[in-house]
Structures are given as C-alpha cells and as structure tokens.
Amino acid sequence: MKQNKTKKKAGFDRKTVLRVLQNLKGYRIPLAFSLFFATVSVAMTLYIPILTGDAIDLMIGQGRVDADGVGKILILIGICTALCALSQWLMTVLNNRITYGFVRKLRRDAFARLQRIPLSYLDSHAVGDTVSRMMSDVDQFTDGLLLGFAQFFTGILTILGTLVIMLFLNPWIALVVIVTTPLSLFVAALIAKSTHSMFLLQAKTRAEQTALIDEYIANHKLVAAFGHEDEGQAEFDEVNARLEKCSLRAIFYSSTTNPSTRFVNNLVYAGVALVGAFLCLGGTGSFTVGGLSKFLTYANQYTKPFNEISTVIAELQNALACASRLFELMDAPVLPPDAPDATVLEEANGTVSLEDVAFSYTPERPLIEGLSLTVKEGQRIAIVGPTGCGKTTLINLLMRFYDVNGGSISVSGTDIRKITRSSLRKNWGMVLQDTWLMADTVRANICFGKPDATDEEMIAAAKAAHAHSFIKRLPNGYDTVLGEGGSPLSQGQKQLLCIARVMLTLPPMLILDEATSSIDTRMELKIQRAFAEMMQGRTSFIVAHRLSTIESADVILVMRDGKIIEQGDHTSLLAQNGFYAQLYSAQFAG
C-alpha cells in the first residue's frame, strides 16, 4: 500500500474545533451545569488554603494555640472538602453524559450519512478505512473530548482564581508568577503546534492497518490457498512498523510538554518561596508564615493546571485529528435527491427501454457508449460477454446505483430519474453472485425484504428455492442464528437463502447476476426450474457465464467493450456463427 504523502499544516485545525463546538450547541444546559459545578469545585479548592493559612497563624501567631479558632477552621475545611468532592462527582457525571451522548450522535450521523452516499464512494474507499473512521477514530476522539471536559474547565478556572487571590494577597509576589507564566504557555503552544500533523499521520496509518487486516481476514482462505502468508505478514509488518514509528514520534513530542512546563512551574514555585521567605524574615508583620503557606499552595495550584492543560492539549491534538477524519466521512457527497416531480412507481408493467445510454466510472476511461435496448413485458433477457464488458455495470444502471452520463433508461415508459429510488428498487428483485446474509436467524434473512411475511409464505418461498430441506436439518430450523456472513452454511446454501429471499417478495422485475454460480450442477437444474416458474410473466435480466443456463432466454444480448454486438435467441445466434457461437463452442468444445 502506498503511504500518504499529503501533509497538513501543523497546529490546531480551527475548522474542526469550530465544528465540534457547533455540534455541542444541543448540550448547552448540561454544559452550563458542568461549568457551575466546576466553579464550585474550584472555589472550594481555592478557599481551603486560606483556611489552612489562617489556622497556621492561629497556632503560632501569639505564642499559643487558639484551639477554638482552629477547631472552627477544621470544620469549615471539612465542609469545603465535602462540597468540592460532591461538585467534582456531579461534574464528572455530566461530562460523561455530554461526551458519550455527543459521540453517539456523531456515530449515528456518520452511519446515516453512509446510507445516503453514492455507491461510487464505497467503491473508491477501503472498507477498513471507513470502519476505522467510525470506530477507532471516534473512540480516540471520545478520550480526548472526555479529558478536555474533565480538566480544561477546572484548569482555566483554577488559573484565573489563584491569580486573582495572589494579586489580592501580595501583588509583588504575584508579579513573579505572572512574569514567568508566558514562558510555560510558550513551551506548551510550541510543542502542541507541531504535534497535530503527527497525530493526523498516526490516525491515517492506523486506518491503513485496519483496512489491511480487514482485507486479509475476509480473504484468508484465498491467502492460504496461494501460500501468501509470508507476503501478507511482510506487508503487515511494514504498515505496523510505520504505525509504531509515527505513534512513537507523536507520543514522544507530545509527552515533552508536561516535563517542560513542570520545569518552568518549579521555577515559579522556587521564586515565590524565595521572595516570600525574605518578606517573612523582614519582620514587618505584613507577611506571615500562614501567608507564605497560602502563597506556596496557590503557586502550586496555579502551575498545576498548566501541566494538566498541556496533557489535555496533546490529547486534543489526537482527538481533533481523528475528528477531522470522521468529518471527512460525514462531508462525503450524498446521492442527489429525487427530482421534485419524481413519481412513485407502484407496480411496474415490466417494460424497460434504454436509449443511447453512455456511462463511465471515470471520464478518461469510457465503458458504455450508445447502448440502446427495448425489453417487452415478461421477456427474459440474458446478458453474456467477456469479463469487463459492462454486464454488471448495466445492472447497476438499471437499479440506479449509478446514473447514466448520457441517454436515458425508462421503466414502464418513465425515465427512472423521474422515479423515486426506493419505489424503483422495490420493483426489482436481485440475486447476486456475492451472497449477503446478516448475523441473525434464518427467518430474519429470508424475510429481509418482507418482514411481515407469515410462516406459510416464508416456508413456501424456501421450498421453491429448494432451501427448506437443509434448513430443517439445522439445530433450530428457521430460528437458527447464523454467524457473520452466514457461517456455518456452505456457499451454495447461502445462495439458496438469497434466492428464497427474492422468492418471498416476487417483484415484477428480476435481476439474476450469476445467481447459481455457487450451486452444484444437480442443484442448478432444480433452481433453474424454480427460476422458470418465478420468472413466468416477469421481466428478467440474467447475467451468466455458463451459457447452458440461458439457452431458453427470449433474447440474449452479447456485450463487448460496453456495446451490444449481437442480439437474438440461442438458435439464431448460433446460426450467425459470430462471437456468441465462439463463446458457446469454447465452453462445449468437448
């Protein structure tokens, strides 16, 4: 796999930050309460050092201990500690609700977007990369967002609160703190600026690794059959090494923030202690040992949030990098909406017309040009030709998975672009070469297109597809829960369930794209008879490589390079002794 060479400008992605904030508008009330409890927590935390300093002065100020005064202060400290703990707990509960509610909304919006993006997007993006954006990237974003809520609010409030109190207690010592603070901020900002691009590269490499793992797991049998394990391991090791390298680099640079700011903060603490000690030794009485205790505590509280915020910033860099990838998915172009005057096709009469159709997946590589065809109601149209000639592309156009670049396709006399997509597709029944079954019961898989079907209808469809006998042999019959991809059924059994699914709905038009490719010859004969009954009176498009399966078709279209080069029934095409005759002879030369 090629490594992505694109570099983004380092630093915070302001567009992503603004978008996150806009999406948080729906949580304004919980955020307000969270901020309130954060304020209470910080206020109690800042008040305790004042009480502690006063208690110290009461113990040593007059040469004797004021037990009553110290006792009252200790009670106040206990009350403040309890209020602080309660406020922090309530703030944490709210932050968790906000974070995971927000993430649930993001995942829901992203999945909803997937339902509306064109097939071309999924065809051009690795499945593993898309899954990584919705799972791993969202999880990373959650961690950063949660940490931000937990520490950012309290950190800012603590810094502001301690600064105000220190200025009130002694402006000169506070000046020592204020002068050295910009250095800490400069160090944190400098490191954060350079780590965003590192975390973005880490997220992209992680997605690349997820896509590779998904690809190899899905095709493990093929990998083993061709003895490609060592090459696969080498490819994985290469991506894994790049992920290790970029992860270590991102973590190393981001982790230098904390010790760097700690060094600056220790200088602040030492400066406060030194200046405060000189004032105490001056003997003026304006600055007591209790006052120095307060100042040292506030200096520590003032510098501590900088360490926490520096950690938050590093996490936010990673979170924003992941969020930007998720937003890229959510910004993917959606299918153009149905035309304002689009009609609902209740039940097609089966007539299909293609007029001068042109289509290509990429402008520089034309595929179908000038394709015209008229299909009458109830006709069986077989499509044959070499690989890449446009057979499956034609099916995609009929189903409007892609729209034509030129010309038009009409169903029941209406251009399909003037028919709602959902109603058009309800009039088609598809059985594809690639089976798709949910990790659910056999019943749910057969009734996928008709959830309200009765047991009698479902069993009748299964019998018509010759699936009833093997279903009854399953541990729980129709209530047997299948695993991912329909395991543990054989490929042929999976195909039979897909055929039963269409048998149950029986729409007026059918598409059979290599529908019997995974079934043995004996079973194929039974399925062909079932198909013959199912296709009776229904317009059917049959894509086939085995020409023996389409000999009874009303019209056989022979495609080559995106064009229909021959057209007719089986007998007439053999008589022409053209390309179809060559294909047929090649299959039955023995």
C-alpha positions in Angstrom: 0.0 0.0 0.0 1.2 3.5 -0.8 2.0 5.8 2.0 0.0 9.0 2.1 2.4 11.8 1.3 0.0 14.6 1.9 1.0 16.9 4.7 -1.4 19.2 6.6 -0.4 22.5 8.1 0.7 21.9 11.7 -1.3 23.3 14.6 -4.9 23.2 15.7 -7.4 22.6 12.9 -9.7 25.6 13.6 -12.4 24.4 11.2 -12.6 21.1 13.2 -12.7 22.9 16.5 -15.5 25.3 15.4 -17.4 22.3 14.0 -17.1 20.4 17.3 -18.3 23.5 19.2 -21.3 23.9 16.8 -22.3 20.3 17.3 -22.2 20.8 21.1 -24.9 23.5 21.0 -27.5 21.0 21.8 -25.8 20.3 25.1 -25.8 23.9 26.3 -27.8 23.3 29.5 -25.7 20.3 30.7 -22.5 22.3 29.8 -23.8 25.2 31.9 -24.4 22.9 34.9 -21.0 21.3 34.4 -19.3 24.7 34.4 -21.3 25.7 37.5 -20.1 22.6 39.4 -16.6 23.1 38.1 -16.7 26.7 39.5 -18.0 25.4 42.9 -15.2 22.8 43.0 -12.5 25.3 42.2 -13.9 27.8 44.6 -13.8 25.3 47.5 -10.3 24.2 46.4 -9.1 27.8 46.5 -10.8 28.6 49.8 -9.1 25.7 51.7 -5.6 27.2 51.5 -6.9 30.5 53.0 -8.4 28.5 55.9 -5.2 26.5 56.3 -3.0 29.6 56.4 -5.3 31.2 59.0 -5.1 28.0 61.1 -1.3 28.2 61.0 -1.3 31.8 62.1 -3.7 30.9 65.0 -1.3 28.2 66.1 2.0 30.2 66.1 0.9 33.9 65.8 0.6 34.7 69.5 2.8 32.0 71.1 -0.2 29.8 72.0 -2.6 27.7 70.1 -6.2 29.0 69.7 -7.9 25.6 69.9 -11.4 27.0 69.4 -10.5 29.0 66.4 -8.5 26.1 64.9 -11.4 23.7 65.5 -13.9 26.0 63.7 -11.5 26.3 60.8 -11.1 22.5 60.6 -14.9 22.1 60.5 -15.0 24.6 57.6 -12.2 22.8 55.8 -14.3 19.5 56.2 -17.4 21.2 54.8 -15.4 22.7 51.8 -13.8 19.3 51.1 -17.2 17.6 51.0 -18.7 20.3 48.7 -15.6 20.0 46.5 -15.9 16.2 46.2 -19.7 16.4 45.5 -19.2 19.0 42.9 -16.5 17.1 41.2 -18.6 13.9 41.1 -21.6 15.8 39.7 -19.3 17.5 37.1 -17.9 14.1 36.1 -21.3 12.5 35.7 -22.4 15.4 33.5 -19.2 15.4 31.4 -19.6 11.6 30.8 -23.2 12.1 29.7 -22.3 15.0 27.4 -19.3 13.2 25.9 -20.9 9.8 25.2 -24.2 11.4 24.1 -22.3 13.6 21.7 -20.3 10.6 20.4 -23.4 8.6 20.0 -24.9 11.4 17.9 -21.7 11.6 15.8 -21.7 7.8 15.1 -25.4 7.9 14.3 -25.0 10.9 11.9 -22.0 9.1 10.3 -23.9 5.9 9.8 -26.9 7.8 8.4 -24.5 9.5 6.0 -23.3 6.1 4.8 -26.9 5.2 3.9 -27.1 8.3 1.6 -23.6 8.4 0.0 -23.4 7.1 -3.6 -22.0 3.6 -4.3 -19.1 5.3 -6.1 -17.7 6.5 -2.7 -17.8 3.0 -1.2 -16.2 1.6 -4.4 -13.3 4.1 -4.1 -12.6 3.8 -0.3 -11.3 0.8 1.5 -13.9 -0.8 3.9 -11.3 -0.9 6.7 -10.6 2.8 6.4 -14.3 3.6 6.6 -14.8 1.3 9.6 -11.7 2.9 11.3 -13.2 6.3 10.9 -16.4 5.3 12.6 -14.9 3.1 15.3 -11.2 3.7 16.2 -11.2 7.4 15.3 -14.4 8.1 17.3 -13.0 6.3 20.3 -9.8 8.3 20.2 -11.9 11.5 19.8 -14.0 10.4 22.8 -11.0 10.0 25.0 -9.7 13.5 24.1 -13.0 15.1 24.5 -13.7 13.5 27.9 -10.3 14.5 29.2 -10.9 18.0 27.9 -14.2 18.3 29.7 -12.7 16.9 32.9 -9.6 19.1 33.1 -9.9 22.0 30.8 -12.7 23.9 32.6 -11.3 23.4 36.1 -7.8 24.2 34.9 -8.7 27.6 33.4 -10.9 28.5 36.4 -8.1 27.5 38.8 -5.5 29.6 37.0 -7.8 32.7 37.0 -8.9 32.2 40.6 -5.4 31.7 42.0 -4.1 34.7 40.0 -6.8 37.0 41.4 -6.3 35.8 45.0 -2.5 36.1 44.7 -2.8 39.7 43.4 -5.1 40.4 46.4 -2.7 38.9 48.9 0.6 40.3 47.7 0.9 42.0 44.2 4.7 41.8 44.3 4.9 38.1 44.7 2.1 37.6 42.3 4.2 39.6 39.8 6.9 36.9 40.0 4.3 34.3 39.0 2.8 36.4 36.2 6.2 37.2 34.6 7.2 33.5 34.4 3.8 32.3 33.2 4.2 33.2 29.5 7.3 31.0 29.3 5.2 28.0 30.3 2.4 28.9 27.8 5.0 29.4 25.0 6.6 26.0 25.6 3.2 24.2 25.6 2.0 26.0 22.5 5.2 25.4 20.6 5.0 21.6 21.2 1.2 21.4 20.5 1.7 23.2 17.2 4.0 20.6 15.8 2.1 17.5 17.1 -1.2 17.9 15.2 0.2 16.7 11.9 1.9 13.8 13.7 -1.3 12.6 15.3 -3.1 13.0 11.9 -0.5 10.8 10.3 -0.9 8.3 13.1 -4.7 8.2 12.6 -4.3 7.6 8.8 -1.7 4.9 9.3 -3.9 3.2 11.9 -6.8 3.3 9.3 -4.5 1.8 6.7 -3.6 -1.1 9.1 -7.3 -1.7 9.9 -8.1 -1.9 6.2 -5.2 -4.3 5.6 -6.3 -6.5 8.5 -9.9 -6.5 7.2 -8.8 -7.4 3.7 -6.7 -10.4 4.9 -9.2 -11.7 7.3 -12.0 -11.5 4.7 -9.9 -13.4 2.2 -8.0 -15.7 4.5 -8.8 -18.9 2.5 -7.5 -17.3 -0.7 -4.4 -16.2 1.0 -3.8 -19.7 2.4 -4.6 -21.3 -0.9 -1.9 -19.3 -2.7 0.6 -19.6 0.1 0.7 -15.8 0.5 1.0 -15.8 4.3 4.7 -14.7 4.3 4.0 -11.8 1.9 0.9 -10.8 3.9 3.0 -10.9 7.1 5.7 -8.7 5.4 3.1 -6.2 4.2 1.5 -6.1 7.7 4.9 -5.7 9.3 5.7 -2.8 7.0 2.5 -0.9 7.9 2.9 -1.9 11.6 6.4 -0.5 11.6 5.3 2.8 10.1 2.5 2.9 12.7 5.0 2.3 15.5 7.3 5.0 14.2 4.7 7.7 13.7 3.0 6.8 17.0 6.3 6.9 19.0 7.1 10.2 17.3 3.7 11.7 18.1 3.7 10.5 21.7 7.3 11.5 22.3 6.8 15.1 21.2 3.5 15.5 22.9 4.9 14.0 26.2 7.7 16.5 26.3 5.0 19.2 27.1 4.5 18.0 30.7 8.1 17.9 31.9 8.9 21.1 30.1 6.0 23.0 31.7 6.8 21.3 35.1 10.4 22.7 34.9 9.0 26.2 34.3 6.4 25.8 37.1 9.1 24.7 39.5 11.0 27.9 38.8 7.8 29.8 39.7 7.4 27.8 42.9 11.0 28.5 43.9 10.7 32.2 43.1 7.6 32.5 45.3 9.2 30.7 48.2 12.3 32.8 47.9 10.6 36.2 47.8 8.0 35.1 50.5 10.8 34.0 52.8 12.6 37.3 52.6 9.3 39.2 53.4 8.7 36.9 56.4 12.2 37.4 57.7 11.8 41.2 57.3 9.8 41.2 60.5 7.3 43.9 59.3 4.3 41.6 60.1 2.8 42.3 56.7 3.6 38.8 55.5 3.2 36.0 58.0 4.2 32.3 57.9 0.5 31.5 57.3 0.5 34.0 54.4 3.6 32.3 52.9 1.8 28.9 53.3 -1.2 30.3 51.4 1.1 31.7 48.6 3.1 28.5 48.2 -0.2 26.5 48.0 -1.6 28.9 45.4 1.6 28.9 43.4 1.4 25.1 43.3 -2.3 25.2 42.4 -1.6 27.9 39.8 1.1 25.9 38.0 -0.6 22.5 38.3 -3.3 23.3 35.7 -0.6 24.2 33.2 0.7 20.6 33.4 -2.9 19.2 33.1 -3.8 21.5 30.2 -0.6 20.7 28.4 -1.6 17.0 28.7 -5.1 17.9 27.5 -3.7 19.8 24.5 -1.7 16.8 23.5 -4.8 14.6 23.8 -6.9 17.2 21.9 -4.4 17.1 19.0 -5.0 13.4 18.6 -8.8 13.9 19.2 -9.0 16.7 16.6 -7.0 14.7 14.0 -9.5 11.8 14.5 -12.5 14.2 14.4 -11.3 15.7 11.1 -11.2 12.2 9.5 -14.7 11.5 10.8 -16.0 14.8 9.5 -14.4 14.0 6.1 -16.7 10.9 6.0 -19.7 13.0 7.1 -18.9 15.5 4.4 -18.8 12.9 1.7 -21.2 13.9 -1.2 -24.6 12.3 -0.9 -26.8 11.0 -3.6 -28.7 13.7 -5.4 -32.2 13.9 -4.1 -35.1 12.5 -6.1 -36.5 15.0 -8.5 -39.2 17.3 -7.1 -41.7 15.9 -9.5 -40.5 12.3 -9.1 -43.3 9.7 -9.2 -43.8 6.7 -7.0 -43.7 3.5 -9.1 -46.4 1.4 -7.5 -46.0 -1.7 -9.7 -44.0 -1.7 -12.9 -45.5 -3.4 -16.0 -42.1 -4.8 -16.9 -41.2 -2.8 -20.0 -37.7 -1.4 -20.0 -36.1 0.8 -22.5 -32.5 2.0 -22.9 -31.9 4.8 -25.4 -28.4 5.8 -26.5 -27.0 5.1 -22.9 -23.5 6.3 -22.1 -21.6 5.7 -18.9 -18.1 5.5 -17.4 -16.8 5.2 -13.9 -14.0 7.7 -14.7 -14.2 10.3 -17.5 -10.9 9.2 -19.1 -12.0 5.5 -19.4 -15.3 5.2 -21.4 -17.2 2.0 -20.7 -20.7 2.0 -22.2 -21.4 4.1 -25.3 -24.5 4.4 -27.5 -26.3 1.4 -25.8 -30.0 1.0 -26.9 -32.4 -1.7 -26.0 -36.1 -2.3 -25.8 -37.5 -5.0 -23.4 -41.1 -6.1 -23.5 -43.2 -7.1 -20.6 -42.3 -10.6 -19.3 -39.3 -11.1 -21.5 -36.2 -12.9 -20.3 -33.1 -11.1 -21.2 -29.8 -12.8 -20.9 -26.5 -10.8 -20.9 -23.3 -12.6 -21.8 -19.8 -11.5 -22.7 -16.2 -11.4 -21.5 -15.2 -10.0 -18.1 -15.2 -6.2 -18.1 -17.6 -5.8 -21.0 -20.2 -3.9 -18.9 -22.6 -6.6 -17.8 -22.7 -5.8 -14.1 -22.5 -2.1 -14.9 -25.7 -2.4 -16.9 -27.3 -3.9 -13.8 -26.0 -1.1 -11.7 -27.6 1.4 -14.1 -31.0 -0.4 -14.1 -31.1 -0.3 -10.3 -29.9 3.3 -10.4 -26.9 2.6 -8.2 -25.3 4.8 -10.7 -26.9 7.4 -13.0 -26.2 7.4 -16.7 -23.8 10.0 -18.1 -25.8 10.2 -21.3 -29.1 8.9 -22.8 -31.9 7.5 -20.7 -33.3 4.4 -19.1 -37.0 4.1 -18.8 -39.2 1.6 -16.8 -42.9 1.4 -17.6 -42.4 4.3 -20.0 -41.0 6.7 -17.4 -37.4 7.8 -17.2 -36.0 6.2 -14.0 -34.5 9.6 -13.0 -38.1 10.8 -12.6 -39.0 7.8 -10.3 -38.1 7.7 -6.6 -35.2 5.4 -6.0 -37.0 3.5 -3.3 -40.1 2.7 -5.4 -37.9 1.8 -8.4 -35.8 -0.7 -6.4 -38.9 -2.2 -4.8 -39.9 -3.3 -8.3 -36.7 -5.2 -8.8 -35.6 -8.4 -7.2 -31.9 -9.2 -7.1 -29.9 -12.4 -6.6 -26.2 -11.7 -6.9 -23.2 -13.8 -7.2 -21.9 -12.5 -3.9 -24.2 -13.6 -1.1 -25.0 -11.3 1.8 -26.6 -12.7 5.0 -27.0 -11.0 8.3 -25.7 -12.3 11.6 -29.3 -13.2 12.5 -31.8 -16.0 12.3 -32.6 -17.8 9.0 -36.1 -16.5 9.3 -34.9 -12.9 9.5 -32.6 -13.4 6.5 -35.4 -14.8 4.3 -37.9 -12.2 5.4 -35.4 -9.3 4.9 -37.5 -7.8 2.1 -40.9 -8.7 3.6 -40.6 -8.5 7.4 -44.4 -9.1 7.9 -44.5 -12.4 5.9 -46.3 -15.3 7.5 -44.6 -18.6 8.3 -46.5 -20.2 5.5 -45.3 -17.7 3.0 -41.7 -18.0 4.2 -41.7 -21.8 4.1 -43.3 -21.8 0.6 -40.5 -19.5 -0.6 -37.8 -21.7 1.0 -39.4 -24.8 -0.7 -39.5 -23.0 -4.0 -35.8 -22.2 -3.7 -35.0 -25.8 -2.6 -33.7 -24.5 0.8 -36.4 -25.9 3.1 -34.8 -29.4 3.4 -31.4 -28.2 4.6 -33.0 -25.5 6.9 -35.0 -28.2 8.7 -31.7 -30.0 9.4 -30.2 -27.0 11.2 -30.2 -27.1 15.0 -33.1 -24.8 15.4 -34.6 -24.8 11.9 -35.7 -21.4 10.8 -34.8 -19.9 14.2 -31.1 -21.0 13.8 -28.9 -17.9 14.4 -26.3 -17.5 11.6 -22.9 -16.1 12.3 -21.1 -13.3 10.4 -21.5 -13.7 6.7 -23.9 -16.6 7.1 -21.5 -19.0 8.7 -21.5 -22.0 9.1 -23.5 -22.5 5.9 -21.8 -23.6 2.7 -21.6 -21.1 -0.2 -24.3 -22.9 -2.0 -26.7 -22.9 1.0 -26.1 -19.2 1.4 -27.1 -18.7 -2.2 -30.2 -20.7 -1.7 -31.3 -18.4 1.2 -30.7 -15.4 -1.0 -32.9 -16.9 -3.7 -35.6 -17.7 -1.1 -35.5 -14.0 -0.1 -36.4 -13.0 -3.6 -38.9 -15.8 -4.0 -40.8 -14.4 -1.0 -41.2 -10.8 -2.4 -41.7 -11.7 -6.1 -41.4 -8.2 -7.6 -42.5 -7.7 -11.2 -38.8 -7.5 -12.5 -35.9 -9.7 -11.6 -32.1 -9.5 -11.9 -30.1 -12.7 -11.6 -26.4 -11.9 -11.7 -24.6 -15.3 -11.7 -27.2 -16.4 -9.2 -26.4 -20.1 -9.5 -22.6 -19.8 -9.7 -22.1 -21.4 -6.2 -24.5 -24.3 -6.7 -23.6 -27.8 -8.0 -24.9 -28.9 -11.3 -27.7 -31.2 -9.9 -29.0 -28.5 -7.7 -28.7 -26.0 -10.5 -31.2 -27.9 -12.6 -33.7 -27.7 -9.7 -33.0 -24.0 -9.3 -33.4 -23.4 -13.0 -36.9 -24.9 -12.8 -37.7 -22.8 -9.8 -36.4 -19.7 -11.6 -38.5 -20.6 -14.7 -41.6 -20.7 -12.5 -40.6 -17.5 -10.7 -39.8 -15.6 -13.9 -43.2 -16.6 -15.5 -44.8 -13.3 -16.6 -41.9 -11.2 -15.1 -39.3 -9.2 -16.9 -35.9 -10.8 -16.1 -32.3 -9.8 -16.7 -29.9 -12.8 -16.3 -26.2 -12.3 -16.3 -24.4 -15.6 -16.9 -21.1 -17.1 -17.8 -22.4 -20.6 -18.1 -24.2 -20.4 -21.4 -26.2 -23.6 -20.7 -28.2 -21.7 -18.1 -29.6 -19.1 -20.6 -30.4 -21.2 -23.7 -34.2 -20.7 -23.0 -33.9 -16.9 -22.7 -36.2 -14.9 -25.1 -33.4 -12.5 -26.0 -29.6 -12.9 -25.5 -27.5 -9.8 -25.5 -23.9 -10.3 -26.4 -21.8 -7.5 -25.0 -18.3 -6.5 -25.8 -16.5 -3.3 -24.8 -19.7 -1.7 -23.5 -21.7 -2.3 -26.6 -24.3 -4.9 -27.7 -22.6 -6.6 -30.7 -25.1 -9.4 -31.1 -28.7 -9.9 -30.2 -31.2 -12.7 -30.6 -32.2 -16.1 -29.2 -29.9 -19.0 -28.7 -30.6 -20.7 -32.0 -30.4 -17.6 -34.2 -27.1 -16.5 -32.5 -25.5 -19.9 -33.1 -26.7 -19.7 -36.7 -24.9 -16.4 -37.1 -21.6 -18.1 -36.2 -20.4 -14.9 -34.5 -18.9 -14.1 -31.2 -21.7 -15.9 -29.2 -21.1 -19.0 -31.2 -17.4 -18.8 -30.4 -18.1 -18.4 -26.7 -20.5 -21.4 -26.8 -18.1 -23.5 -28.7 -15.3 -22.7 -26.3 -17.5 -23.9 -23.4 -18.7 -27.1 -25.1 -15.8 -27.9 -27.2 -15.5 -31.4 -25.5 
